Amino acid sequence: MRGLIAKKLGMSQIFDENGSAVPVTVLEAGPCYITQVKTIDNDGYDAVQVAYGNKKKKNTNKPLNGHFKKAGVDTKRFLVEFEIVPGFNYEMGQVFNVSIFKQGDLVKVTGTSKGRGFSGVIKRHGFSRGPVTHGQREYLRAPGSIGQASDPSRVFKGMRMAGQYGNKKKTVENLKVVKIDTDNNQIFVKGAVPGSNNGMVAVSYTHLRAHETLRYRGWRGVGGKK
């Protein structure tokens, strides 16, 4: 298995063999159940679809209930596709957990960043504020000039300005696995990962291409709800 769906539990710290504090993010990875195996002949590409997180059957539509029934698993909340391992025999309903990773592995984590709403250029792009003297009053955090009036008489595309910040799909690569807790299905990775606590992320080996990690429903839960 190339990766797992996980829930971000929060950040903490552990101490290494030298006594140094290492900042880690705790992820509850799995158990994940195989609900579909896609092939080039039937679907146009090879992939394995896994499900995670319980959901009430009455809150799931009939097509998805039939999809889970066919796979022999209970109704789940999230579905994500991962690249297959060549030569491995995947079976419907098969379960995977954190045992697919080991301490020292490098992984990448894909999730949705925290939404910050409409933000100014200082928060969104890291601009510096203006001077606070010489007649300056209410424009300390303003972006300044965004173009010329006479020529070219327009604002160029890509100009860094205030606007929506966050709530985007983000991937952080080369995070080191510093600890595995198989009893609680928890994986400790060094550093921060996108999203808020209790948010869903996908953890996979870092050598995979980013577009091969998440394909299903634009990283939305079953039924279209995040």
Rosetta silent file (secondary structure, phi, psi, omega in degrees, C-alpha in Angstrom):
SEQUENCE: MRGLIAKKLGMSQIFDENGSAVPVTVLEAGPCYITQVKTIDNDGYDAVQVAYGNKKKKNTNKPLNGHFKKAGVDTKRFLVEFEIVPGFNYEMGQVFNVSIFKQGDLVKVTGTSKGRGFSGVIKRHGFSRGPVTHGQREYLRAPGSIGQASDPSRVFKGMRMAGQYGNKKKTVENLKVVKIDTDNNQIFVKGAVPGSNNGMVAVSYTHLRAHETLRYRGWRGVGGKK
SCORE:     score description
SCORE:     0.000 S_00000001
   1 L     0.000  137.220 -175.984    0.000    0.000    0.000 S_00000001
   2 L   -86.376  -23.383 -176.778    1.322    3.453   -0.963 S_00000001
   3 E  -169.563  179.199 -178.197   -0.503    5.536    1.635 S_00000001
   4 E  -140.067  157.107  167.843   -3.334    5.946    4.118 S_00000001
   5 E   -86.621  138.566 -175.849   -6.096    8.373    5.016 S_00000001
   6 E  -138.780  161.343  174.581   -5.438    9.932    8.401 S_00000001
   7 E  -112.521  129.570  178.993   -6.915   12.368   10.898 S_00000001
   8 E   -76.318  116.927 -179.282   -4.744   15.155   12.269 S_00000001
   9 E   -89.335  -26.171  179.941   -4.898   14.959   16.064 S_00000001
  10 E   140.270 -179.070 -179.337   -2.620   17.921   16.784 S_00000001
  11 E  -104.318  152.435  178.361    0.994   18.868   17.440 S_00000001
  12 E  -153.198 -163.011  175.479    3.266   17.793   20.270 S_00000001
  13 E  -147.490  147.668  174.415    6.937   17.153   20.897 S_00000001
  14 E  -130.625  165.073 -177.578    9.091   14.153   21.671 S_00000001
  15 E  -109.624  132.885  179.852   12.716   13.859   22.704 S_00000001
  16 L   -83.646 -173.746 -176.375   15.307   12.101   20.591 S_00000001
  17 L   -66.839  -18.133  177.964   18.276   10.043   21.793 S_00000001
  18 L   -92.323   -0.043 -179.381   20.296   13.250   22.286 S_00000001
  19 L    85.181    7.578  179.991   17.668   14.823   24.513 S_00000001
  20 L   -85.603  141.075  178.771   16.635   17.402   21.915 S_00000001
  21 E   -77.483  129.632 -179.755   12.944   18.301   21.584 S_00000001
  22 E  -115.284  118.449  177.283   11.498   17.377   18.187 S_00000001
  23 E   -71.507  129.893 -177.104    8.213   19.051   17.104 S_00000001
  24 E  -133.253  155.632  170.630    5.847   16.425   15.716 S_00000001
  25 E  -109.372  130.665 -178.671    2.336   16.175   14.329 S_00000001
  26 E   -94.250  123.686 -179.716    0.281   13.228   15.555 S_00000001
  27 E  -120.004  132.402  173.370   -1.815   11.537   12.862 S_00000001
  28 E   -92.027   99.978 -173.046   -4.353    8.782   13.362 S_00000001
  29 E  -100.911  108.567  177.503   -3.757    6.773   10.192 S_00000001
  30 L    83.374 -174.391    3.709   -6.336    4.129    9.484 S_00000001
  31 L   -70.694  141.478  179.240   -7.611    1.561    9.671 S_00000001
  32 E  -112.166  139.704 -175.400   -8.380    1.994    5.968 S_00000001
  33 E  -114.117  136.751  177.754  -10.513   -0.441    3.984 S_00000001
  34 E   -76.572  124.703 -179.657  -10.213   -1.224    0.292 S_00000001
  35 E  -113.136  -14.352  178.181  -13.503   -0.464   -1.458 S_00000001
  36 E  -164.710  141.048  173.993  -12.457   -0.654   -5.121 S_00000001
  37 E  -116.417  115.192 -176.739   -9.520   -1.747   -7.247 S_00000001
  38 E   -96.544  142.726 -178.929   -9.349    0.142  -10.539 S_00000001
  39 L  -127.224  163.218  178.955   -7.612   -1.223  -13.616 S_00000001
  40 H   -63.450  -37.847 -177.290   -6.615    0.153  -16.995 S_00000001
  41 H   -65.473  -41.030 -175.058   -9.057   -2.160  -18.771 S_00000001
  42 H   -93.099  -34.730 -170.739  -12.116   -1.088  -16.763 S_00000001
  43 H  -121.484   -9.663  179.092  -11.282    2.458  -15.613 S_00000001
  44 L    93.156   -7.296  177.205   -8.432    3.685  -17.787 S_00000001
  45 L  -160.013  161.940  179.216   -5.829    3.723  -15.015 S_00000001
  46 L   -96.361  130.633  177.854   -4.559    1.622  -12.125 S_00000001
  47 E  -165.633  161.037  174.723   -5.463    2.694   -8.590 S_00000001
  48 E  -123.490  130.294 -178.179   -6.764    1.379   -5.313 S_00000001
  49 E   -99.879  129.085 -179.418   -9.585    3.153   -3.504 S_00000001
  50 E  -121.601  153.658 -178.233   -9.588    3.125    0.309 S_00000001
  51 E  -122.622  150.746 -178.060  -12.204    4.309    2.806 S_00000001
  52 E  -151.233  147.457  174.645  -11.846    5.775    6.282 S_00000001
  53 E    84.635  125.197 -178.005  -14.085    7.149    9.019 S_00000001
  54 E   -76.268  150.206  177.670  -17.488    5.813   10.054 S_00000001
  55 L  -149.089  145.339 -179.849  -20.720    7.373    8.851 S_00000001
  56 L   -67.155  140.348 -178.199  -24.370    6.547    9.456 S_00000001
  57 H   -63.737  -34.680 -177.534  -25.997    4.579    6.670 S_00000001
  58 H   -69.482  -17.970  179.391  -29.081    6.802    6.672 S_00000001
  59 H   -95.237    8.775 -179.687  -26.885    9.823    5.850 S_00000001
  60 L  -118.643  140.052 -177.350  -25.409    8.169    2.748 S_00000001
  61 L   -72.062  167.055 -174.045  -27.155    7.920   -0.603 S_00000001
  62 H   -64.287  -41.956  178.681  -28.173    4.595   -2.133 S_00000001
  63 H   -58.766  -41.697  179.869  -25.434    4.358   -4.796 S_00000001
  64 H   -72.450  -35.272  174.928  -22.696    4.754   -2.185 S_00000001
  65 H   -60.874  -40.686  176.215  -24.423    2.359    0.208 S_00000001
  66 H   -67.156  -34.369  178.360  -24.416   -0.192   -2.594 S_00000001
  67 H   -63.169  -45.197  179.684  -20.757    0.599   -3.300 S_00000001
  68 H   -70.453  -36.225  178.596  -19.788   -0.147    0.308 S_00000001
  69 H   -63.653  -39.808  178.459  -22.015   -3.222    0.463 S_00000001
  70 H   -63.717  -34.995  179.248  -20.308   -4.635   -2.618 S_00000001
  71 H   -80.188  -12.711  179.008  -16.930   -4.123   -0.962 S_00000001
  72 L    77.585   28.932  178.881  -18.150   -5.791    2.229 S_00000001
  73 L  -125.072  161.087  176.124  -17.397   -2.839    4.532 S_00000001
  74 L   -71.108  165.476 -179.635  -19.536   -0.561    6.682 S_00000001
  75 L   -62.954  130.786 -177.673  -20.510    2.893    5.463 S_00000001
  76 E  -118.499  164.476 -175.504  -17.508    5.222    5.508 S_00000001
  77 E   -94.064  -38.153 -173.424  -17.074    8.980    5.337 S_00000001
  78 E  -121.706  142.184  175.659  -13.964    9.473    3.180 S_00000001
  79 E  -129.328  131.426 -179.774  -12.740    7.829   -0.015 S_00000001
  80 E  -140.983  145.201  177.628   -9.287    8.387   -1.496 S_00000001
  81 E  -105.075  140.510  176.388   -7.357    6.697   -4.287 S_00000001
  82 E  -126.275  159.242  175.818   -3.684    5.765   -4.111 S_00000001
  83 L   -67.257  144.005 -178.344   -1.239    4.343   -6.612 S_00000001
  84 L   -81.839  160.254  171.613   -1.038    0.567   -6.547 S_00000001
  85 L   -94.688  117.860 -177.410    1.998   -1.505   -5.676 S_00000001
  86 L   -57.361  132.954  177.353    2.866   -3.598   -8.748 S_00000001
  87 L    88.812  -10.232 -179.548    2.436   -7.293   -8.135 S_00000001
  88 L   -85.852  138.135 -178.045    0.441   -6.941   -4.912 S_00000001
  89 L   -93.588   99.286  178.363   -2.896   -8.756   -4.800 S_00000001
  90 L   -83.207  142.500  179.459   -5.493   -6.315   -3.467 S_00000001
  91 L  -127.837  146.792  179.096   -8.794   -7.686   -2.195 S_00000001
  92 L   -62.704  133.489  179.497  -12.098   -5.948   -1.466 S_00000001
  93 L    85.374   -2.624  179.596  -12.500   -5.200    2.229 S_00000001
  94 L   -63.918  143.189 -173.961   -8.791   -5.632    2.957 S_00000001
  95 E  -109.807  137.266  174.516   -7.580   -3.552    5.913 S_00000001
  96 E  -127.862  145.895  179.018   -4.389   -1.474    6.129 S_00000001
  97 L  -137.186 -163.390 -173.381   -3.011    0.436    9.097 S_00000001
  98 H   -67.722   -7.455 -179.621    0.143    2.279   10.195 S_00000001
  99 H   -66.230  -12.944  177.839    2.203   -0.893    9.912 S_00000001
 100 H   -74.051  -16.062  175.758    2.844   -0.020    6.251 S_00000001
 101 L  -104.592  162.387  175.106    5.187    2.740    7.503 S_00000001
 102 L  -141.465  160.308 -177.777    8.280    2.418    9.641 S_00000001
 103 L   -61.063  133.799 -179.107   10.395    4.784   11.688 S_00000001
 104 L    99.149  -11.682  178.353   12.742    6.849    9.540 S_00000001
 105 L   -66.444  152.628  172.270   10.557    6.841    6.401 S_00000001
 106 E  -103.842  124.973 -177.163   10.043   10.063    4.473 S_00000001
 107 E  -126.336  165.186  171.576    6.398   10.781    3.739 S_00000001
 108 E  -122.878  146.654 -175.926    4.319   13.566    2.277 S_00000001
 109 E  -122.156  126.784  179.639    1.027   14.781    3.717 S_00000001
 110 E  -114.697  130.614  179.239   -1.750   16.304    1.610 S_00000001
 111 E  -158.785 -173.815  178.789   -4.643   18.191    3.154 S_00000001
 112 E  -102.723  123.765 -178.036   -6.702   21.372    3.075 S_00000001
 113 L   -68.301  160.553  178.682   -5.086   24.406    4.696 S_00000001
 114 L   -63.771  135.558  177.580   -6.939   26.483    7.273 S_00000001
 115 L   -80.072  126.515 -178.781   -9.267   29.053    5.751 S_00000001
 116 L  -105.823   -0.913 -179.679   -8.335   32.618    6.749 S_00000001
 117 E    73.599 -158.172  178.716  -11.087   34.419    4.824 S_00000001
 118 E   -77.308  118.354 -175.607  -10.462   37.758    3.123 S_00000001
 119 E  -125.245  153.247  178.346   -6.982   38.872    4.229 S_00000001
 120 L   -79.398  177.498 -174.510   -4.780   41.845    3.496 S_00000001
 121 H   -70.988  -25.635  179.615   -1.418   41.786    1.758 S_00000001
 122 H   -68.932  -46.058  179.889    0.571   41.769    5.003 S_00000001
 123 H   -76.601  -37.771 -173.977   -1.044   38.571    6.262 S_00000001
 124 H   -79.019  -38.413 -173.933   -1.557   36.981    2.856 S_00000001
 125 H  -122.015   -4.203  178.315    1.780   37.753    1.185 S_00000001
 126 L    80.047   25.461  176.780    4.069   38.953    3.973 S_00000001
 127 L   -63.964  157.645  172.780    4.280   42.578    2.883 S_00000001
 128 L   -90.537  151.373  179.305    5.880   45.138    5.197 S_00000001
 129 L   -76.853  164.641  179.279    3.764   47.960    6.570 S_00000001
 130 L   -79.525  175.823  178.707    4.228   51.566    5.482 S_00000001
 131 L   -67.175  152.612 -177.251    5.936   54.349    7.463 S_00000001
 132 L  -105.071    8.458 -178.183    4.154   55.647   10.538 S_00000001
 133 L  -126.714 -175.355  176.089    5.458   59.234   10.302 S_00000001
 134 L    57.547   49.831  174.149    5.523   62.165    7.872 S_00000001
 135 L    84.860   -2.157  179.344    1.794   62.538    7.455 S_00000001
 136 L   -71.477  133.512 -179.799    0.985   58.811    7.202 S_00000001
 137 L  -126.296  -85.093 -170.092   -2.346   57.985    8.819 S_00000001
 138 L   -98.708   13.605 -175.945   -4.713   55.205    7.784 S_00000001
 139 L  -115.084   31.489 -176.750   -2.645   53.477    5.077 S_00000001
 140 L   -64.933  -35.080 -175.851   -0.092   51.641    7.220 S_00000001
 141 L  -108.351   15.310  179.916   -1.159   48.219    5.946 S_00000001
 142 L   -74.791  154.318 -177.005   -2.151   49.250    2.416 S_00000001
 143 L   -74.313  -20.832 -175.967   -0.495   47.473   -0.557 S_00000001
 144 L    89.027 -158.465 -177.207    0.755   50.667   -2.238 S_00000001
 145 L   -67.799  138.043  178.402    0.915   51.169   -5.994 S_00000001
 146 L  -117.217    9.316  178.144   -0.453   48.325   -8.137 S_00000001
 147 L   161.524 -173.861 -179.489    0.363   49.779  -11.575 S_00000001
 148 L  -106.759  150.605 -175.845    0.627   52.887  -13.764 S_00000001
 149 L   -81.287  -49.249 -174.297   -2.257   55.155  -14.775 S_00000001
 150 L   -81.693  -40.781 -179.506   -1.351   56.246  -18.315 S_00000001
 151 L  -148.286  120.586   13.100    0.560   53.216  -19.528 S_00000001
 152 L   -91.503    6.384  176.686   -0.310   50.305  -19.441 S_00000001
 153 L    61.280   33.336  176.528   -3.503   51.577  -17.753 S_00000001
 154 L  -160.081  166.891  176.716   -4.316   48.220  -16.233 S_00000001
 155 L   -98.467  125.275 -178.830   -3.326   45.895  -13.417 S_00000001
 156 L   -66.276  147.218  175.341   -1.180   42.970  -14.529 S_00000001
 157 L   -63.746  143.109  179.892   -2.393   39.449  -13.863 S_00000001
 158 L    87.709    0.930  177.866   -0.811   37.830  -10.838 S_00000001
 159 L   -60.928  129.865 -178.837   -0.436   41.079   -8.899 S_00000001
 160 L   -76.198  113.757 -176.668   -0.243   40.248   -5.212 S_00000001
 161 L  -137.344  176.933  176.841   -3.231   41.897   -3.597 S_00000001
 162 L   -67.330  152.259  179.212   -5.683   41.323   -0.753 S_00000001
 163 E   167.072 -166.535 -179.164   -8.119   38.435   -1.163 S_00000001
 164 E   -62.598  132.347 -176.694   -9.110   34.935   -0.101 S_00000001
 165 E  -129.811  127.855  178.721   -6.382   33.260    1.921 S_00000001
 166 L    89.885 -169.624 -178.777   -6.202   29.582    2.842 S_00000001
 167 L    58.952   42.245  179.328   -8.719   26.763    2.299 S_00000001
 168 L  -124.525  154.039  175.923   -6.550   25.299   -0.461 S_00000001
 169 E   -71.778  123.304 -177.474   -5.186   21.826   -1.131 S_00000001
 170 E  -129.138  148.010  177.476   -1.599   21.754    0.119 S_00000001
 171 E  -127.766  128.460  175.334    1.121   19.097    0.160 S_00000001
 172 E  -111.349  122.600 -174.514    4.112   19.045    2.502 S_00000001
 173 E  -104.460  165.022  173.884    6.850   16.668    1.389 S_00000001
 174 E    58.630   44.078  172.840    9.829   14.948    3.029 S_00000001
 175 E   -90.858  128.811 -175.994    8.404   14.737    6.531 S_00000001
 176 E   -84.896  133.214  174.492   10.306   12.207    8.611 S_00000001
 177 E   -80.194  114.985 -176.252    8.440    9.530   10.533 S_00000001
 178 E  -101.304  -16.290 -179.607    9.921    9.673   14.026 S_00000001
 179 E  -160.848  145.202  176.772    7.584    7.276   15.829 S_00000001
 180 E  -125.384  127.809  176.111    4.932    4.640   15.102 S_00000001
 181 E  -115.078   92.984 -176.078    2.241    3.643   17.632 S_00000001
 182 L   -70.054  -26.663 -179.066    0.622    0.522   16.194 S_00000001
 183 L   -66.091  -36.424 -177.747   -1.626    0.009   19.237 S_00000001
 184 L  -109.185    8.002 -178.780   -3.436    3.323   18.639 S_00000001
 185 L    55.365   45.338 -179.030   -2.860    3.549   14.862 S_00000001
 186 E  -116.799  141.672  176.779   -0.874    6.748   15.302 S_00000001
 187 E  -124.382  133.473 -178.809    2.044    8.037   13.283 S_00000001
 188 E  -106.875  117.039  179.762    4.314   10.863   14.482 S_00000001
 189 E  -113.567  143.160 -178.344    5.834   12.976   11.712 S_00000001
 190 E   -74.897  127.442  177.803    8.406   15.722   12.219 S_00000001
 191 L   100.292 -171.665 -176.453    7.064   19.207   11.513 S_00000001
 192 L  -101.652  155.262  177.460    3.655   20.643   10.670 S_00000001
 193 L  -126.801  158.570 -177.752    1.031   19.437    8.197 S_00000001
 194 L   -65.728  151.754  171.997   -1.803   21.359    6.494 S_00000001
 195 L   100.269  171.276  179.121   -5.196   21.762    8.113 S_00000001
 196 L   -94.273  171.679  177.248   -6.752   22.100   11.522 S_00000001
 197 L   -61.576  143.021 -176.997   -7.044   19.509   14.266 S_00000001
 198 L    71.352    7.380  174.690   -9.424   16.641   13.432 S_00000001
 199 L   -80.953  155.920 -178.270   -9.028   17.463    9.734 S_00000001
 200 E   -92.398  138.773  178.619   -8.499   14.704    7.199 S_00000001
 201 E  -136.477  165.523  174.501   -5.192   14.286    5.354 S_00000001
 202 E  -115.768  127.749 -179.311   -3.588   11.717    3.058 S_00000001
 203 E  -110.664  126.062  179.844   -0.201   10.272    4.037 S_00000001
 204 E  -145.707  167.114  177.927    1.912    8.605    1.365 S_00000001
 205 E   -64.793  142.854 -168.853    5.521    7.885    0.546 S_00000001
 206 L   -71.189  -15.655 -178.319    7.302   11.026   -0.601 S_00000001
 207 L   -78.313   -9.400  179.294    8.525    9.613   -3.931 S_00000001
 208 L   -74.704  148.031  176.537    4.981    9.581   -5.345 S_00000001
 209 L   -72.092  146.503 -172.710    3.936   12.377   -7.663 S_00000001
 210 H   -59.718  -39.527 -175.486    1.551   14.879   -6.069 S_00000001
 211 H   -74.692   -7.488  179.490   -1.277   14.347   -8.572 S_00000001
 212 H   -94.858   -3.119 -176.543   -1.251   10.598   -7.886 S_00000001
 213 L   -84.785  -50.551 -177.694   -2.023   10.957   -4.195 S_00000001
 214 L  -121.407  123.915  177.580   -5.542   12.415   -4.194 S_00000001
 215 L  -126.556  -22.750 -162.654   -7.992   11.947   -7.043 S_00000001
 216 H   -90.122  120.993  170.472  -11.380   11.349   -5.504 S_00000001
 217 H    58.203   24.904  178.079  -14.034   14.106   -5.253 S_00000001
 218 H    59.713   35.761 -177.884  -11.511   16.928   -4.913 S_00000001
 219 L    56.890   58.461  172.302  -10.777   15.840   -1.331 S_00000001
 220 L  -125.648  156.564  179.031  -14.340   15.945   -0.093 S_00000001
 221 L   -71.296  167.260  178.055  -16.174   13.543    2.103 S_00000001
 222 L   -63.095  130.197 -177.647  -18.705   11.053    0.856 S_00000001
 223 L    94.172    1.959  175.088  -21.879   12.915   -0.018 S_00000001
 224 L    88.801    0.188 -179.888  -20.059   16.140   -0.911 S_00000001
 225 L   -95.726  140.852 -179.887  -19.509   17.377    2.641 S_00000001
 226 L   -74.127    0.000    0.000  -16.047   18.308    3.839 S_00000001
